[in-house]
Amino acid sequence: MSQKDSSGAKPRIVTCPGCGGGSVYSSSNPFRPFCGERCKNHDLGAWASESFRVASEAPPDDQQFGDPKLQ
């Protein structure tokens, strides 16, 4: 038997970014795109502890603003 959401359509299943398992991507899943609260909190904790970082091109420590020719 297939599950259907409130609109009668078959729910979209995506890969949970936390555990790699299946996750229902619909308004019935308050943790989407995660499969559950545990995976969502684990991801939030990784961001809070700065395990995930966005790369930046910061100037070297010995130059206040970097090379002006490159800007």
FILUMPA-893968 format. One line per field, with one value per residue: residue in one letter; x, y, z of N, C-alpha, C in turn; residue number from 1. Coordinates in steps of 0.001 Angstrom, whole numbers, plus 500000, padded with zeros to 6 digits. Layout:
rest = c(A,...)
n_X = c(X,...)
n_Y = c(Y,...)
n_Z = c(Z,...)
ca_X = c(X,...)
ca_Y = c(Y,...)
ca_Z = c(Z,...)
c_X = c(X,...)
c_Y = c(Y,...)
c_Z = c(Z,...)
nr = c(NUM,...)
This chain:
rest = c(M,S,Q,K,D,S,S,G,A,K,P,R,I,V,T,C,P,G,C,G,G,G,S,V,Y,S,S,S,N,P,F,R,P,F,C,G,E,R,C,K,N,H,D,L,G,A,W,A,S,E,S,F,R,V,A,S,E,A,P,P,D,D,Q,Q,F,G,D,P,K,L,Q)
n_X = c(500847,500611,501707,499978,499899,498108,497009,496506,498478,501379,503919,507051,510166,513252,516848,518094,520109,521564,521755,521589,519507,516082,513753,510690,509613,507633,504918,504003,506160,507866,510599,511846,514505,515395,515255,514343,514119,516562,518579,518310,519017,521627,522893,522503,524045,526591,526931,526828,529098,530991,531905,531156,532086,532212,534179,536522,538222,540342,542555,546150,547637,549702,549138,546974,544665,545055,546398,546180,546184,544972,542336)
n_Y = c(498826,502188,505279,508366,511931,514753,515978,513944,513053,511047,511013,512790,511274,511920,511949,511856,514392,513974,511203,509729,508111,507448,510146,511762,514323,516596,518690,517320,516366,517779,518096,518196,518776,516578,513282,513067,514447,513968,513825,516409,518018,517140,518115,520878,521214,520720,522953,524949,524384,525083,523147,522949,525090,528068,528728,531387,534124,535449,538163,537819,537478,539320,541483,544160,544665,543033,542549,545430,545522,543241,543587)
n_Z = c(500000,499126,500544,500901,500727,502213,499964,498296,496650,495973,498423,498226,498379,499769,500158,503388,504678,506956,507878,505584,504973,503898,503578,504117,502119,502750,503926,506094,507460,509894,510163,507750,505412,506749,508275,510834,514209,515515,513483,512445,514674,515051,512755,513148,515455,514388,512738,514722,516237,514476,512675,510073,507524,505581,502862,502597,501049,502708,503525,503859,507141,507608,506004,506000,504364,502196,498841,496941,494168,493331,493898)
ca_X = c(500000,501413,501255,499660,499774,496757,496499,496240,499646,502383,504940,508385,511172,514585,517897,518350,521499,522225,522076,521587,518300,514968,513031,509519,509730,506299,504569,503726,507433,508357,512059,512359,514733,515930,514283,513800,514686,517949,519437,518243,519811,523029,523349,522540,525207,527803,527056,527091,530481,531804,532441,530889,532548,532191,535523,536639,539553,540780,543931,547143,547698,550658,548609,545696,543563,545465,547048,545206,546168,544089,540952)
ca_Y = c(500000,503406,506376,509584,513082,515297,516349,512718,512708,510222,511925,512747,510744,512447,511416,512663,514827,513555,509780,509116,507305,508087,511149,512283,515770,517194,519483,516424,516107,519077,518103,518087,517569,515518,512235,513226,515477,513651,514250,517871,518571,516814,519074,522187,521187,520832,524364,525738,524155,525500,522031,523341,526458,528580,529197,532804,534525,536491,538598,537264,538157,540428,542583,544542,544521,542250,543247,546284,545232,542096,543931)
ca_Z = c(500000,499052,501391,500177,501615,502315,498650,497559,495850,496631,498970,497643,499295,499491,501017,504578,504675,508184,507962,504262,504811,503218,504341,503425,501925,502651,505108,507211,508139,510392,510197,506383,504629,507600,508558,512175,515078,515835,512367,512352,515773,514809,511753,513811,516341,513575,512361,515930,516661,513337,511909,508691,507312,504221,502536,502246,500623,503639,503259,504788,508435,507618,505205,506580,503421,501042,497729,496277,492719,493110,494235)
c_X = c(500892,500814,500983,499541,498355,496173,496201,497406,500610,503495,506294,509358,512532,515581,518133,519820,522265,522685,522107,520382,517224,514237,511865,509644,508342,506021,504235,504988,508007,509883,512671,513477,515310,514844,513662,514543,516163,518898,519452,519103,521300,523620,523473,523755,526513,528013,527434,528533,531492,532522,532237,531331,532434,533572,535495,538072,539995,542205,544892,547212,548634,550221,547205,544532,543921,546107,546018,545116,545209,542626,540249)
c_Y = c(501235,504481,507586,510723,513630,515695,515124,512281,511852,511139,511712,512256,511263,511792,512371,513082,514389,512112,509075,508225,508078,509053,511655,513794,516333,517949,518603,516071,517443,519188,518086,519085,516410,514491,512393,514285,515231,514132,515774,518510,518296,517798,520475,522282,521323,522267,525217,525576,524511,524350,522264,524796,526806,529163,530676,533094,535710,536898,537943,538096,539362,541610,542912,544290,543693,543120,544099,546046,544094,542414,544616)
c_Z = c(500000,499940,500522,501168,501554,500964,497797,496696,496665,497150,498305,498707,498842,500437,502176,504571,505921,508164,506619,504007,504072,504139,503506,503343,501663,503941,506309,508002,508614,510387,508802,506124,505437,507907,509937,512974,515363,514739,512243,513438,515605,513804,512358,514730,515578,513113,513574,516409,515571,512655,510419,508549,505837,503949,502167,501846,501476,503307,504246,506061,508433,506752,505701,505629,502198,499969,496993,494776,492387,493369,493103)
nr = c(1,2,3,4,5,6,7,8,9,10,11,12,13,14,15,16,17,18,19,20,21,22,23,24,25,26,27,28,29,30,31,32,33,34,35,36,37,38,39,40,41,42,43,44,45,46,47,48,49,50,51,52,53,54,55,56,57,58,59,60,61,62,63,64,65,66,67,68,69,70,71)
